[in-house]
């Protein structure tokens, strides 16, 4: 689907102070899933203390 868009908001979750998920990181403007336990799918997990 990304090919059909002009702009993608991929870092919106990083602007939320109480993001209920962890997994993606941004360093020097580059998004990374390195170090995540999940190897397929969205590669995110519920954050510690999250009700999700």
Phi and psi restraints in degrees (value plus and minus 20) as a CYANA .aco file:
   2 UNK   PHI     -79.1   -39.1
   2 UNK   PSI     -51.8   -11.8
   3 UNK   PHI     -85.3   -45.3
   3 UNK   PSI     -41.0    -1.0
   4 UNK   PHI    -111.5   -71.5
   4 UNK   PSI     -17.5    22.5
   5 UNK   PHI    -132.1   -92.1
   5 UNK   PSI     139.2   179.2
   6 UNK   PHI    -111.6   -71.6
   6 UNK   PSI     -57.1   -17.1
   7 UNK   PHI    -158.6  -118.6
   7 UNK   PSI     122.8   162.8
   8 UNK   PHI    -142.5  -102.5
   8 UNK   PSI     112.3   152.3
   9 UNK   PHI    -115.5   -75.5
   9 UNK   PSI      71.2   111.2
  10 UNK   PHI    -118.6   -78.6
  10 UNK   PSI     -31.6     8.4
  11 UNK   PHI    -132.4   -92.4
  11 UNK   PSI      -8.6    31.4
  12 UNK   PHI     -76.7   -36.7
  12 UNK   PSI     -58.0   -18.0
  13 UNK   PHI     -85.4   -45.4
  13 UNK   PSI     -44.5    -4.5
  14 UNK   PHI     -95.4   -55.4
  14 UNK   PSI     -33.6     6.4
  15 UNK   PHI    -111.9   -71.9
  15 UNK   PSI     -24.5    15.5
  16 UNK   PHI    -112.8   -72.8
  16 UNK   PSI     104.3   144.3
  17 UNK   PHI     -90.7   -50.7
  17 UNK   PSI     -46.6    -6.6
  18 UNK   PHI    -135.0   -95.0
  18 UNK   PSI      25.3    65.3
  19 UNK   PHI     -77.4   -37.4
  19 UNK   PSI     102.1   142.1
  20 UNK   PHI     -98.5   -58.5
  20 UNK   PSI     -19.8    20.2
  21 UNK   PHI    -147.3  -107.3
  21 UNK   PSI     133.9   173.9
  22 UNK   PHI    -149.3  -109.3
  22 UNK   PSI     135.7   175.7
  23 UNK   PHI     133.0   173.0
  23 UNK   PSI     -76.7   -36.7
  24 UNK   PHI    -104.2   -64.2
  24 UNK   PSI     122.1   162.1
  25 UNK   PHI    -150.7  -110.7
  25 UNK   PSI     134.3   174.3
  26 UNK   PHI    -144.8  -104.8
  26 UNK   PSI     108.7   148.7
  27 UNK   PHI    -156.0  -116.0
  27 UNK   PSI     104.4   144.4
  28 UNK   PHI      34.0    74.0
  28 UNK   PSI      17.2    57.2
  29 UNK   PHI      60.2   100.2
  29 UNK   PSI     -12.5    27.5
  30 UNK   PHI    -133.4   -93.4
  30 UNK   PSI     104.9   144.9
  31 UNK   PHI     -98.5   -58.5
  31 UNK   PSI     120.7   160.7
  32 UNK   PHI    -164.0  -124.0
  32 UNK   PSI     123.2   163.2
  33 UNK   PHI    -129.8   -89.8
  33 UNK   PSI      -5.9    34.1
  34 UNK   PHI     -79.9   -39.9
  34 UNK   PSI     116.9   156.9
  35 UNK   PHI      67.0   107.0
  35 UNK   PSI     -19.3    20.7
  36 UNK   PHI     -99.8   -59.8
  36 UNK   PSI     129.9   169.9
  37 UNK   PHI     -95.5   -55.5
  37 UNK   PSI     -54.6   -14.6
  38 UNK   PHI     -95.0   -55.0
  38 UNK   PSI     119.9   159.9
  39 UNK   PHI    -134.0   -94.0
  39 UNK   PSI     -23.7    16.3
  40 UNK   PHI    -155.8  -115.8
  40 UNK   PSI     149.6   189.6
  41 UNK   PHI      51.4    91.4
  41 UNK   PSI    -165.0  -125.0
  42 UNK   PHI     -96.5   -56.5
  42 UNK   PSI     -36.7     3.3
  43 UNK   PHI      41.6    81.6
  43 UNK   PSI      14.1    54.1
  44 UNK   PHI    -143.2  -103.2
  44 UNK   PSI     138.3   178.3
  45 UNK   PHI    -154.5  -114.5
  45 UNK   PSI     136.2   176.2
  46 UNK   PHI     -81.8   -41.8
  46 UNK   PSI     116.3   156.3
  47 UNK   PHI     -89.7   -49.7
  47 UNK   PSI     134.9   174.9
  48 UNK   PHI     -79.7   -39.7
  48 UNK   PSI     110.5   150.5
  49 UNK   PHI      64.9   104.9
  49 UNK   PSI     -20.1    19.9
  50 UNK   PHI     -97.9   -57.9
  50 UNK   PSI     127.5   167.5
  51 UNK   PHI    -112.0   -72.0
  51 UNK   PSI     -13.7    26.3
